């Protein structure tokens, strides 16, 4: 087995434990909600219509959207309750997956209970059974195979959808899939897919044994299936629960390679200082700062332009130094978040095009782009078109593209290289710009703000002097050239490095001295 596969599989046990715990908790909660509702709905057709309609409506909402919607709901609820309620991690993932599991369980349970033979019900009535006795001794046993079929479907759906919980900071097998997609590490992607699919198939088979035992009235199959499920649950979950420590540093990262590298760089420094660290990758710009302010994560790197436009709602132009100072004062005063300092490089949005071939017309500035935009297709990351920076660029330049397409950042660069799009919203510290000989367009009107990389620490950790001293040496220590090279180590197609390997390389470079820009 190659080193890449060994490293990928080494991450599976911990992530599998978290994945199983989340999936089974959501499935159990869905069953607790659905079975009483199904009994009620089976006896009241109008109730069945309403309940099944609502469950069907929920099912039409993509699982990723459900996960995202619970973040602002829980955040607002936490404010009302005076704090103490996490808007990221296990709770939003549990609630979203529970809703996603309702329909198959509810529909099959209602179908099974309403499909019980009227003759069986009449016989129960003739024996003088109470309503509860009739349910327990007649209706439930006859409907059980149909109900189990719904539970099997819900289990498979839930295990698959649980991979998306990575986006709200909950560890799962999706960590491997998302990290692999961002870094084009297909070994990670395949490992996450195989592990998730294997888990779903195994659970479905064991639940099938239980269903077979109920349907054929063979207790041995029911107990074998249930016993193996219980054993598997204990083996995967209990070690993870026993190994947990109360004081674990959670390092946040957005969903691209540079963030993964910087998170591991920070993690290495904190581990040397004696802290246990955990990474929460793939967080969106809209939630990561609030997660830090709410102590759901302890530290992460953000960019001055992002905080300036998205969090502070500022559109005025100031110098990069003034922007960092204003952000530092604002974050401390408004959110008790500490800005440790700028890391020494900028990663701004940069519009990139292919170099002109055969003496074709050159596009070198955003003014040139505006003139030619009606004949061009624009490729962006998944959030740029909704960001204030894009509106600021449109206000400064009359850009009207023929078409706009959104990509995972990993696929933007191949899309430009292959001609799928004509211009992309690239990142200035990305090594793939130079590697592909792309041209970065000048911004003569200064529409795009500065994007200095800044190290931010949560309110609870900012008062921990040992913690702060462990990461302070990173301030003004990373040049844009070194950051580009580290990024390209991860993003290139051959001789790829992991974010951890790139972080270690970058750490050695930092040892050579501070940036003097």
FENKA-V135970 format. One record per backbone hydrogen bond with DSSP energy under -0.5 kcal/mol. NH is the residue of the N-H (numbers start at 1). CO is the residue of the C=O. If there is no record, write none. Layout:
nh: (NH:NH)
co: (CO:CO)
This chain:
nh: (6:7:8:9:10:11:11:12:13:15:16:17:18:19:20:21:22:23:24:25:26:27:28:29:30:31:32:33:34:35:36:37:38:39:40:41:42:43:43:44:44:47:48:48:49:50:51:52:53:54:55:56:57:58:59:60:60:61:61:66:67:68:69:70:71:71:72:73:74:75:76:77:78:79:80:81:82:82:83:86:89:93:94:95:96:97:98:99:100:101:102:102:105:106:107:108:109:110:111:112:113:114:115:116:120:121:122:123:124:125:126:127:128:129:134:135:136:137:138:139:140:142:143:144:147:148:149:150:151:152:153:154:155:156:157:158:159:160:161:162:163:164:165:166:167:168:169:170:171:175:176:177:178:179:180:181:182:183:184:184:185:186:188:189:190:191:192:193:194:195:196:197:198:199:200:201:202:203:204:205:206:207:208:209:210:211:212:213:214:215:216:217:218:219:221:222:223:224:225:226:227:228:229:230:231:232:233:234:235:236:237:238:241:242:243:244:248:249:251:251:252:252:253:256:259:260:261:262:263:264:265:266:267:268:269:270:271:272:273:274:275:276:278:280:281:282:283:287:288:289:291:292:293:294:295:296:297:298:299:300:302:304:306:307:308:309:310:311:311:312:314:318:323:324:325:326:327:328:329:330:331:332:333:334:335:336:337:338:340:340:341:343:347:350:352:352:353:354:355:360:364:366:369:370:371:372:373:375:376:378:379:380:386:387:390:391:392:393:394:395:396:397:399:400:402:402:403:405:407:411:412:412:413:415:416:417:418:419:419:420:421:422:423:424:425:426:426:428:430:431:433:435:436:437:438:439:440:441:441:442:444:446:449:453:454:455:456:456:457:458:462:463:464:465:468:469:470:471:471:472:473:474:475:476:477:477:478:479:483:484:485:486:487:488:489:490:490:491:492:497:502:503:504:505:506:507:508:509:510:511:512:513:515)
co: (2:3:4:5:6:7:8:9:9:11:12:13:14:15:16:17:18:19:20:21:22:23:24:25:26:27:28:29:30:31:32:33:34:35:36:37:38:39:40:40:41:44:41:44:45:46:47:48:49:50:51:52:53:54:55:56:57:57:58:62:63:64:65:66:67:68:68:69:70:71:72:73:74:75:76:77:78:79:78:84:168:89:90:91:92:93:94:95:96:97:98:99:101:102:103:104:105:106:107:108:109:110:111:113:117:117:118:119:120:121:122:123:125:124:130:131:132:133:134:134:135:138:139:140:143:144:145:146:147:148:149:150:151:152:153:154:155:156:157:158:160:161:162:163:164:165:166:165:169:172:173:173:174:175:176:177:178:179:180:181:180:184:185:185:186:187:188:189:190:191:192:193:194:195:196:197:198:199:200:201:202:203:204:205:206:207:208:209:210:211:212:213:213:217:218:218:219:220:221:222:223:224:225:226:227:228:229:230:231:232:233:234:237:238:239:241:246:276:249:278:250:299:280:254:256:256:257:258:259:260:261:262:263:264:265:266:267:268:269:271:270:247:249:251:279:254:253:284:284:285:287:288:289:290:292:291:291:250:250:456:454:452:303:303:304:305:306:306:307:307:308:316:319:320:321:322:323:324:325:326:327:328:329:330:331:332:331:457:338:455:455:453:451:426:350:424:439:422:437:357:362:442:365:366:367:368:369:372:373:403:423:405:383:384:387:387:388:389:390:391:392:393:397:398:373:376:376:378:380:408:408:409:409:411:412:413:414:415:416:415:415:377:377:352:379:350:424:348:427:429:430:431:432:434:433:353:438:351:439:364:442:443:447:345:302:341:300:454:338:298:458:459:461:463:464:465:466:467:468:468:469:471:472:342:343:474:343:477:479:480:481:482:483:484:485:486:487:487:488:489:498:499:500:501:502:503:504:505:506:507:509:510:476)
